[in-house]
Amino acid sequence: MILNYKHAIVIVAMTILFASPAIAAANAGGAVIAQDIGEEFLFNLIDNGAEVVFTSIDPQGTPSVVYGQLGIPSAALGLTQTGPGQMYEGCVVMALLATQGELLDYILDLVGGPLLNLTGEGGAMNAAQFGEGGFDINSILDMIGTDFSLLINVFIDLTEAEAAAHMGAIRAQLNTQFGFAFAELLTLRIDESLFPPEMEVDLPFDAIDLFVYQITNPFADAVENVLGVMDDSGFLGAIDQSVFTEARASGAGLLAIPDMGFLMDLIEGFGGEGTPEFSASSFLLSQMPDLEGPVAVAGAGYIGDQLLSTTSDEIKIFEDLLGKAPLTTINGLDTGQSLVAAMLPENVNITGYTPEDEALNRTFHDEESNIVFWNATAYTSQPDYVISFEEGAFPPLIVIDRTFSPITLTAGGTVTVSVGVHNEGADPIYNITLEDTAINDLYTSITVSGVQTITSAVLDADEWLNITYTVSFVNEGGYVFYPATVEYDFENQTYSKSTHTDGYTVSADVIGLLSQMISEGMPYTGILIGVVGLGAIVNIGLMARGRGGGGSYQV
């Protein structure tokens, strides 16, 4: 596949910068994130597109991995249909995002609430829109859950009817090409009528229409469809796609901009006065107004469990993180640029990396940010990309787990919750605190008993630290158990780990409800017992539809 988008270098670079807050932070601090980039390199990206693998290992040995590719076939998305009356007319951006596990929680922890300005501290405008208490991003996460797939489209300066018609056509396109099915979550029109007159808001547009739909397909289908439209001549041929569906937190998505020139004109129109401080990001943005035409970027990524520990002294990027079979090799795209980047914590002493061709300008290790770059286009049939480092850079392998017994129950029942921490390493850890108390403040109808917090001065190798408690439920429904956490010290550093967010289902006791109703109908005649039983069935039907029945029969 030959990719001809003029904006290739911008999209690839911005994908790295913004998909990885760690790189963005390193760049803001003055770290050099690449070697000298000449015109030949730039035009190669512009003419042929690119793929990127970026990995980051945190101080506890936990990996984050992103694979992205520029230049997915625009025909699959219908991006060329941008003229008057066509489905992408007025469309600023379309984003498809599928997540599994607490991916958004991790992203928000990395980026932080202040950057998103969603904490109610942003001034009068924020208070006017979200109330005096501000907007709590967790309210959205609680509503959509941790596993969801969303389609988001933004249109500008269309009539409400035009925007709705175009959105319907785009959904039909995605249904035909990807097999996606949709359920509407939010439709919002933003114009001057939305604001109180006393605010005297002067918007730089007539109207913006926002559409948010839930994609009802399973997460694995979303990942398969996203990766399925990519060029598989490069890294993708060596990647085991299950790494993106089996990780504790993962995601995949498409970002489509039907007309980059249109978007940049809008950004210029929204911009304020003054000269911004120069940075790598501002340089990239400064190049974008001259770009036009469609953009399509696809990617998948995950955050895994602890991989590196005290005995680790190397990491193989593709075999350890992307599921490559040991005896297979890796190639870059047939046409286009292939890049590999890996970041290790600052305290990790990198002793070498393979392949290494600094003299030929094919590889680069930035010691300040501890990032290693490979121009993978220069290598064919490469066994792997490997970084070696001194042993003992990471803490012991610590595993925290939470189980429920029974797995599900009916209203009035009790579940036993067990949380355990296992030191699977060869060295002890110290000052351990294991805690699982979040459920206490969420629900008033439950009864909790048992040990939910425990401390220990030391946990030796291969030892466990456990807590067990029970939760009794009066009402049926879905209950959320937020992560249990463990905090511990190792070599004068404090670390923490957590479980997943778990959902627990308490179902209605249908048989018990019927028995109660019938027994309360005694000693009436059989006809009356039948009437009471019919009432029970109606009551259960109402509960199934989300409505409670009457009298003492409601659970």
C-alpha positions as CSV (number, residue, x, y, z in Angstrom):
1,M,0.0,0.0,0.0
2,I,1.4,3.4,-1.0
3,L,0.3,6.2,1.4
4,N,0.3,9.7,-0.1
5,Y,-1.0,11.9,2.7
6,K,1.0,15.2,2.9
7,H,0.6,15.3,6.7
8,A,2.2,12.0,7.5
9,I,5.2,13.4,9.5
10,V,2.9,15.5,11.6
11,I,0.5,12.7,12.4
12,V,3.2,10.2,13.3
13,A,5.0,12.7,15.5
14,M,1.9,13.9,17.2
15,T,0.7,10.3,17.7
16,I,3.9,9.6,19.6
17,L,3.8,12.8,21.6
18,F,0.1,12.6,22.6
19,A,-0.4,8.9,22.9
20,S,2.5,8.7,25.3
21,P,2.4,11.4,28.0
22,A,5.8,10.2,29.1
23,I,7.4,11.3,25.8
24,A,5.5,14.5,25.8
25,A,6.8,15.3,29.3
26,A,10.3,14.3,28.4
27,N,10.2,16.6,25.3
28,A,8.8,19.5,27.4
29,G,11.8,19.1,29.7
30,G,14.2,19.7,26.8
31,A,15.1,16.1,26.1
32,V,16.1,15.4,22.5
33,I,13.6,12.8,21.1
34,A,15.3,12.1,17.8
35,Q,18.5,12.5,15.9
36,D,19.0,15.0,13.2
37,I,16.0,14.7,10.9
38,G,16.8,15.8,7.3
39,E,14.6,16.4,4.3
40,E,15.0,12.9,3.0
41,F,13.6,11.4,6.2
42,L,10.7,13.9,6.3
43,F,9.7,13.4,2.7
44,N,9.9,9.6,3.0
45,L,7.2,9.8,5.8
46,I,5.2,12.3,3.8
47,D,5.1,10.2,0.7
48,N,4.8,6.7,2.1
49,G,3.4,6.8,5.6
50,A,4.6,5.1,8.8
51,E,4.1,2.7,11.6
52,V,5.3,3.2,15.2
53,V,5.8,0.9,18.2
54,F,6.3,2.8,21.5
55,T,6.8,1.1,24.8
56,S,7.3,2.5,28.3
57,I,8.3,0.6,31.4
58,D,7.3,2.3,34.7
59,P,9.6,2.1,37.9
60,Q,7.7,-0.9,39.1
61,G,8.4,-2.9,35.9
62,T,4.9,-2.5,34.4
63,P,4.8,-2.0,30.6
64,S,2.7,0.3,28.5
65,V,2.6,-0.5,24.8
66,V,1.2,1.4,21.8
67,Y,1.2,0.3,18.1
68,G,0.0,2.9,15.6
69,Q,-0.2,3.2,11.9
70,L,-0.8,6.0,9.5
71,G,-2.6,5.5,6.3
72,I,-5.5,3.1,6.8
73,P,-7.5,2.9,3.6
74,S,-9.7,5.9,3.4
75,A,-12.2,4.0,1.3
76,A,-13.2,1.9,4.3
77,L,-14.2,5.0,6.1
78,G,-15.5,6.9,3.1
79,L,-13.3,9.9,4.0
80,T,-13.4,11.4,0.5
81,Q,-17.1,12.1,0.8
82,T,-16.6,15.6,2.1
83,G,-18.4,17.9,-0.4
84,P,-21.7,19.7,0.0
85,G,-24.5,17.2,0.8
86,Q,-22.1,14.3,1.4
87,M,-21.8,12.5,4.7
88,Y,-18.5,14.1,5.9
89,E,-19.6,17.6,5.0
90,G,-18.9,19.8,8.1
91,C,-17.3,16.9,10.0
92,V,-14.3,18.1,12.0
93,V,-13.3,14.7,13.4
94,M,-14.5,11.2,13.9
95,A,-13.1,9.0,16.6
96,L,-13.7,5.4,17.4
97,L,-12.4,4.2,20.8
98,A,-12.8,0.8,22.3
99,T,-11.4,0.2,25.8
100,Q,-11.2,-2.8,28.2
101,G,-10.3,-2.6,31.8
102,E,-9.4,0.7,33.6
103,L,-7.6,2.2,30.6
104,L,-9.2,5.7,31.1
105,D,-8.3,5.6,34.8
106,Y,-4.6,5.1,33.9
107,I,-4.7,7.8,31.2
108,L,-6.3,10.3,33.7
109,D,-3.6,9.4,36.3
110,L,-0.9,10.1,33.7
111,V,-2.4,13.3,32.3
112,G,-4.1,14.7,35.5
113,G,-7.3,16.5,36.1
114,P,-5.8,20.0,36.0
115,L,-4.7,19.5,32.3
116,L,-8.3,18.6,31.4
117,N,-9.7,21.5,33.5
118,L,-12.6,19.4,34.7
119,T,-12.3,20.0,38.5
120,G,-14.5,23.0,38.9
121,E,-11.6,25.3,39.3
122,G,-11.6,26.8,35.9
123,G,-13.6,30.0,36.6
124,A,-17.0,31.3,35.8
125,M,-17.4,29.6,32.4
126,N,-16.7,26.2,34.0
127,A,-19.1,26.9,36.9
128,A,-21.8,28.1,34.5
129,Q,-21.6,24.9,32.5
130,F,-21.1,22.3,35.2
131,G,-22.4,23.9,38.4
132,E,-20.6,25.3,41.3
133,G,-19.1,21.9,42.2
134,G,-17.5,21.6,38.7
135,F,-17.5,18.5,36.6
136,D,-16.3,15.2,37.9
137,I,-14.8,13.0,35.2
138,N,-15.4,10.0,37.3
139,S,-19.2,10.5,36.9
140,I,-18.8,9.7,33.2
141,L,-16.6,6.7,33.9
142,D,-19.2,5.4,36.4
143,M,-21.9,5.8,33.8
144,I,-20.2,4.0,30.9
145,G,-18.1,1.6,32.9
146,T,-14.6,0.4,32.3
147,D,-15.3,-1.7,29.2
148,F,-16.9,0.2,26.4
149,S,-16.7,1.1,22.7
150,L,-17.7,4.6,21.5
151,L,-18.1,6.4,18.2
152,I,-17.8,10.2,18.5
153,N,-18.5,12.6,15.6
154,V,-18.3,16.4,15.6
155,F,-19.9,18.5,12.9
156,I,-19.7,22.3,12.6
157,D,-21.9,24.9,11.0
158,L,-24.6,22.6,9.7
159,T,-28.3,22.7,10.3
160,E,-29.5,20.2,12.9
161,A,-31.2,18.1,10.2
162,E,-28.1,18.0,8.0
163,A,-25.9,16.9,10.9
164,A,-28.3,14.1,11.8
165,A,-28.6,12.9,8.2
166,H,-24.8,12.9,7.8
167,M,-24.4,11.0,11.0
168,G,-26.8,8.4,9.9
169,A,-24.9,7.9,6.6
170,I,-21.6,7.5,8.5
171,R,-23.1,4.9,10.8
172,A,-24.3,3.0,7.8
173,Q,-20.8,3.1,6.3
174,L,-19.2,1.8,9.4
175,N,-21.9,-0.9,9.7
176,T,-21.2,-2.1,6.1
177,Q,-17.4,-1.9,6.3
178,F,-16.8,-3.0,9.8
179,G,-20.0,-4.7,11.0
180,F,-20.4,-2.3,13.8
181,A,-23.8,-1.9,15.5
182,F,-24.7,1.3,17.5
183,A,-26.8,2.5,20.3
184,E,-27.3,6.2,20.9
185,L,-25.7,7.7,24.0
186,L,-25.7,11.5,23.5
187,T,-26.7,14.0,20.9
188,L,-25.7,17.6,21.8
189,R,-26.0,20.8,19.8
190,I,-23.9,23.8,20.9
191,D,-24.9,27.3,19.8
192,E,-25.4,30.6,21.4
193,S,-28.9,29.6,22.6
194,L,-27.2,27.2,25.0
195,F,-25.8,29.9,27.1
196,P,-27.6,32.4,29.4
197,P,-28.0,35.8,27.7
198,E,-26.2,37.6,30.6
199,M,-23.0,35.7,29.7
200,E,-22.9,37.5,26.3
201,V,-21.0,34.6,24.7
202,D,-19.7,35.2,21.2
203,L,-19.0,31.9,19.6
204,P,-16.6,31.6,16.6
205,F,-19.0,29.2,14.9
206,D,-22.8,29.0,14.3
207,A,-23.3,25.6,15.8
208,I,-21.4,22.4,16.8
209,D,-23.2,19.1,16.7
210,L,-21.8,16.3,18.9
211,F,-22.9,12.7,18.5
212,V,-21.8,9.9,20.8
213,Y,-22.8,6.3,20.2
214,Q,-22.0,3.1,22.0
215,I,-20.7,0.3,19.7
216,T,-22.4,-2.8,20.9
217,N,-19.9,-5.3,19.4
218,P,-17.6,-7.1,21.7
219,F,-14.2,-5.5,22.5
220,A,-12.3,-8.2,20.6
221,D,-14.3,-7.5,17.5
222,A,-13.4,-3.8,17.7
223,V,-9.7,-4.6,18.0
224,E,-9.8,-7.1,15.2
225,N,-11.6,-4.6,12.9
226,V,-9.2,-1.7,13.7
227,L,-6.1,-3.9,13.1
228,G,-7.7,-5.5,10.1
229,V,-7.6,-2.3,8.0
230,M,-3.9,-1.8,8.6
231,D,-1.0,-2.7,6.4
232,D,0.2,-6.0,7.7
233,S,3.5,-6.0,5.7
234,G,5.4,-4.6,8.6
235,F,5.4,-5.1,12.4
236,L,1.8,-6.2,12.4
237,G,2.8,-9.5,10.8
238,A,4.9,-10.4,13.9
239,I,2.5,-9.1,16.6
240,D,0.1,-11.5,18.4
241,Q,-3.1,-9.4,18.4
242,S,-4.3,-11.2,21.6
243,V,-1.9,-9.0,23.6
244,F,-4.4,-6.2,23.1
245,T,-7.5,-8.2,24.2
246,E,-6.1,-10.1,27.1
247,A,-4.2,-7.3,29.0
248,R,-5.7,-5.9,32.2
249,A,-6.2,-2.5,30.5
250,S,-6.2,-2.1,26.7
251,G,-7.7,-0.1,23.9
252,A,-7.9,0.3,20.2
253,G,-9.2,3.1,18.0
254,L,-9.4,5.0,14.8
255,L,-9.0,8.8,14.4
256,A,-10.2,10.3,11.1
257,I,-10.1,13.9,10.0
258,P,-11.9,14.2,6.7
259,D,-10.2,17.5,5.8
260,M,-7.1,18.6,7.7
261,G,-7.1,22.0,6.0
262,F,-10.7,22.6,7.2
263,L,-9.7,21.6,10.8
264,M,-6.6,23.9,10.8
265,D,-8.7,26.8,9.5
266,L,-11.0,26.3,12.5
267,I,-8.1,26.1,15.0
268,E,-6.7,29.4,13.6
269,G,-10.1,30.9,14.0
270,F,-10.4,29.8,17.6
271,G,-6.8,31.0,18.5
272,G,-6.2,34.0,20.6
273,E,-3.7,36.8,20.4
274,G,0.0,36.6,21.4
275,T,3.0,34.4,20.4
276,P,3.1,31.0,22.0
277,E,6.3,29.7,23.5
278,F,8.2,27.6,21.1
279,S,8.3,23.8,21.6
280,A,8.4,20.7,19.5
281,S,4.6,20.5,19.7
282,S,4.2,24.1,18.6
283,F,6.5,23.5,15.7
284,L,4.4,20.5,14.6
285,L,1.2,22.6,14.8
286,S,2.9,25.4,12.9
287,Q,3.4,23.1,10.0
288,M,-0.2,21.9,9.8
289,P,-2.1,24.9,8.2
290,D,-0.4,24.1,4.9
291,L,-1.8,20.6,5.0
292,E,-5.0,19.5,3.6
293,G,-7.0,16.3,2.7
294,P,-8.0,13.4,4.8
295,V,-6.2,11.9,7.8
296,A,-6.6,8.4,9.1
297,V,-4.6,7.0,12.0
298,A,-5.3,3.7,13.7
299,G,-3.7,2.2,16.8
300,A,-4.0,-0.3,19.6
301,G,-2.3,-0.4,23.0
302,Y,-2.4,-1.9,26.5
303,I,-1.1,-1.5,30.0
304,G,0.0,-4.8,31.4
305,D,0.9,-6.4,34.8
306,Q,4.4,-6.3,36.2
307,L,6.9,-7.8,33.8
308,L,10.3,-6.9,35.1
309,S,11.7,-7.6,38.6
310,T,14.9,-7.8,40.5
311,T,16.3,-10.6,38.4
312,S,15.6,-8.9,35.0
313,D,18.5,-7.6,32.9
314,E,17.0,-7.2,29.4
315,I,13.7,-6.6,27.6
316,K,12.8,-7.9,24.1
317,I,10.3,-5.4,22.7
318,F,8.4,-7.7,20.3
319,E,8.8,-11.1,22.1
320,D,8.1,-9.9,25.6
321,L,5.6,-7.2,24.9
322,L,3.9,-8.0,21.6
323,G,3.7,-11.7,21.6
324,K,6.2,-12.5,18.8
325,A,7.1,-16.2,18.5
326,P,10.7,-16.8,19.5
327,L,12.0,-18.0,16.1
328,T,10.2,-15.5,13.9
329,T,11.6,-12.3,12.6
330,I,10.4,-8.7,12.2
331,N,10.3,-6.5,9.1
332,G,9.2,-2.9,8.6
333,L,6.6,-1.8,6.1
334,D,7.1,-2.7,2.4
335,T,6.7,1.1,1.7
336,G,7.0,3.6,4.4
337,Q,8.8,4.3,7.6
338,S,8.9,1.9,10.6
339,L,10.0,3.3,14.0
340,V,10.5,1.6,17.4
341,A,10.9,3.6,20.6
342,A,11.3,2.3,24.2
343,M,11.5,4.3,27.4
344,L,12.9,2.9,30.7
345,P,12.8,4.7,34.1
346,E,15.6,7.2,34.8
347,N,17.2,5.0,37.5
348,V,17.7,2.1,35.1
349,N,21.3,1.9,33.8
350,I,21.1,0.8,30.1
351,T,24.2,-1.1,29.3
352,G,23.5,-1.8,25.7
353,Y,20.8,-2.3,23.0
354,T,20.5,-4.4,19.8
355,P,20.7,-3.6,17.0
356,E,23.0,-0.6,17.6
357,D,24.1,1.6,14.7
358,E,24.7,5.0,16.1
359,A,27.4,5.7,13.5
360,L,25.0,5.1,10.7
361,N,22.3,7.2,12.3
362,R,19.9,4.3,12.5
363,T,19.7,4.1,16.3
364,F,19.8,6.6,19.1
365,H,19.9,6.4,22.9
366,D,18.9,9.7,24.7
367,E,20.5,9.2,28.1
368,E,18.6,12.2,29.7
369,S,15.1,10.7,29.1
370,N,16.4,7.1,28.8
371,I,14.7,6.5,25.5
372,V,16.1,4.2,22.8
373,F,15.0,4.8,19.2
374,W,15.4,2.5,16.2
375,N,14.8,3.4,12.6
376,A,13.4,-0.1,11.9
377,T,13.1,0.6,8.2
378,A,16.9,0.0,8.0
379,Y,16.6,-3.6,9.2
380,T,15.2,-6.6,7.5
381,S,14.4,-10.0,9.2
382,Q,15.4,-8.6,12.6
383,P,15.1,-11.2,15.4
384,D,14.0,-8.5,17.9
385,Y,14.8,-5.1,19.4
386,V,16.5,-5.6,22.7
387,I,17.6,-3.3,25.6
388,S,20.0,-4.6,28.2
389,F,20.4,-3.1,31.7
390,E,21.9,-3.8,35.1
391,E,20.1,-6.4,37.2
392,G,18.3,-5.2,40.3
393,A,16.7,-2.0,38.8
394,F,13.1,-3.1,39.6
395,P,11.3,-4.3,42.8
396,P,10.4,-8.0,43.4
397,L,7.5,-9.5,41.4
398,I,4.4,-8.7,43.6
399,V,1.0,-10.1,42.7
400,I,-2.3,-8.8,44.2
401,D,-5.5,-10.8,43.5
402,R,-9.2,-10.5,44.6
403,T,-11.7,-13.3,44.4
404,F,-15.5,-13.7,45.2
405,S,-17.3,-16.7,46.5
406,P,-19.8,-17.4,45.3
407,I,-19.3,-15.8,41.9
408,T,-22.9,-14.5,41.9
409,L,-25.9,-14.7,44.3
410,T,-29.5,-13.6,44.9
411,A,-30.8,-10.7,46.9
412,G,-30.4,-11.5,50.7
413,G,-27.3,-13.5,50.1
414,T,-23.7,-12.9,51.3
415,V,-20.5,-13.0,49.3
416,T,-17.0,-13.7,50.7
417,V,-14.3,-11.4,49.3
418,S,-10.7,-12.6,49.6
419,V,-7.7,-10.3,48.7
420,G,-4.2,-11.7,48.7
421,V,-0.7,-10.3,48.0
422,H,2.0,-12.8,47.0
423,N,5.7,-12.0,47.0
424,E,6.8,-14.0,44.0
425,G,10.3,-12.5,44.1
426,A,13.5,-13.6,45.7
427,D,13.7,-10.6,48.2
428,P,11.5,-9.4,51.0
429,I,9.4,-6.3,50.9
430,Y,8.6,-4.1,53.9
431,N,5.9,-1.9,55.5
432,I,3.1,-3.5,53.7
433,T,-0.5,-2.1,53.9
434,L,-3.3,-4.1,52.1
435,E,-6.6,-2.4,51.9
436,D,-10.0,-2.9,50.3
437,T,-12.5,-0.5,51.8
438,A,-14.0,1.4,48.8
439,I,-17.2,-0.6,48.9
440,N,-18.2,0.7,52.3
441,D,-18.9,4.3,51.1
442,L,-20.7,3.4,47.9
443,Y,-23.9,1.7,49.1
444,T,-26.0,2.2,52.2
445,S,-28.0,-1.0,51.9
446,I,-25.1,-3.5,52.2
447,T,-23.6,-5.0,55.4
448,V,-19.9,-5.5,55.6
449,S,-18.0,-7.5,58.2
450,G,-14.5,-8.9,58.5
451,V,-11.0,-7.6,58.0
452,Q,-10.6,-5.1,55.1
453,T,-7.2,-3.6,56.1
454,I,-4.1,-5.3,57.3
455,T,-0.5,-4.2,57.8
456,S,2.8,-6.2,58.0
457,A,6.3,-5.2,58.7
458,V,7.8,-7.7,56.2
459,L,6.7,-10.1,53.5
460,D,9.4,-12.6,52.7
461,A,9.9,-14.3,49.4
462,D,7.0,-16.7,48.4
463,E,4.9,-15.5,51.3
464,W,1.2,-14.3,51.2
465,L,-0.6,-11.5,53.0
466,N,-4.4,-12.0,53.0
467,I,-7.6,-10.3,54.1
468,T,-11.1,-11.8,54.0
469,Y,-14.4,-10.1,54.6
470,T,-18.1,-10.6,53.7
471,V,-20.7,-8.4,52.1
472,S,-24.5,-9.0,52.5
473,F,-26.9,-7.6,49.9
474,V,-30.5,-6.7,50.5
475,N,-31.3,-5.6,47.0
476,E,-30.6,-7.1,43.6
477,G,-28.5,-5.2,41.0
478,G,-25.0,-4.6,39.8
479,Y,-22.4,-3.6,42.4
480,V,-18.9,-2.1,41.8
481,F,-15.9,-3.1,43.8
482,Y,-13.2,-0.5,43.1
483,P,-9.6,-1.7,43.2
484,A,-8.1,-3.2,46.3
485,T,-4.6,-1.8,46.9
486,V,-1.3,-2.7,48.4
487,E,1.5,-0.3,49.3
488,Y,5.0,-1.5,50.3
489,D,8.7,-0.4,50.5
490,F,11.7,-1.9,48.8
491,E,15.2,-0.4,48.9
492,N,14.0,3.0,50.2
493,Q,11.3,3.3,47.5
494,T,7.5,3.1,48.0
495,Y,5.5,1.2,45.5
496,S,1.8,0.4,45.1
497,K,-0.3,-2.1,43.2
498,S,-4.0,-2.6,42.7
499,T,-6.5,-5.1,41.5
500,H,-9.0,-4.6,38.7
501,T,-12.3,-2.8,39.3
502,D,-14.7,-5.7,39.6
503,G,-18.4,-5.8,39.0
504,Y,-20.6,-8.1,41.1
505,T,-24.2,-9.1,40.2
506,V,-26.9,-9.8,42.7
507,S,-30.0,-11.2,41.0
508,A,-33.6,-11.3,42.1
509,D,-34.6,-14.3,44.1
510,V,-37.4,-15.3,41.6
511,I,-38.4,-18.6,43.2
512,G,-38.3,-17.1,46.7
513,L,-40.5,-14.2,45.6
514,L,-43.1,-16.6,44.0
515,S,-43.1,-18.7,47.1
516,Q,-43.6,-15.7,49.4
517,M,-46.5,-14.4,47.2
518,I,-48.2,-17.7,47.1
519,S,-47.8,-18.4,50.8
520,E,-49.2,-15.0,51.6
521,G,-52.2,-15.9,49.5
522,M,-53.0,-18.9,51.7
523,P,-55.5,-20.1,52.8
524,Y,-57.5,-18.7,50.0
525,T,-59.0,-20.8,47.2
526,G,-56.9,-22.1,44.3
527,I,-58.3,-19.3,42.1
528,L,-57.0,-16.7,44.4
529,I,-53.7,-18.4,44.7
530,G,-53.6,-18.3,40.9
531,V,-54.3,-14.6,41.0
532,V,-51.5,-14.0,43.5
533,G,-49.1,-16.1,41.3
534,L,-50.1,-14.0,38.3
535,G,-49.3,-10.9,40.3
536,A,-45.9,-12.3,41.1
537,I,-45.2,-12.9,37.4
538,V,-46.3,-9.4,36.5
539,N,-44.1,-8.0,39.3
540,I,-41.1,-10.0,38.1
541,G,-41.7,-8.7,34.6
542,L,-41.7,-5.2,35.8
543,M,-38.4,-5.7,37.7
544,A,-36.9,-7.1,34.5
545,R,-37.9,-3.9,32.8
546,G,-36.3,-1.8,35.5
547,R,-39.5,-1.0,37.4
548,G,-40.3,-2.2,40.9
549,G,-43.6,-3.9,41.7
550,G,-45.8,-2.9,44.6
551,G,-46.4,-4.1,48.2
552,S,-44.0,-6.3,50.1
553,Y,-43.0,-8.2,46.9
554,Q,-40.5,-5.6,45.7
555,V,-36.8,-6.5,46.2
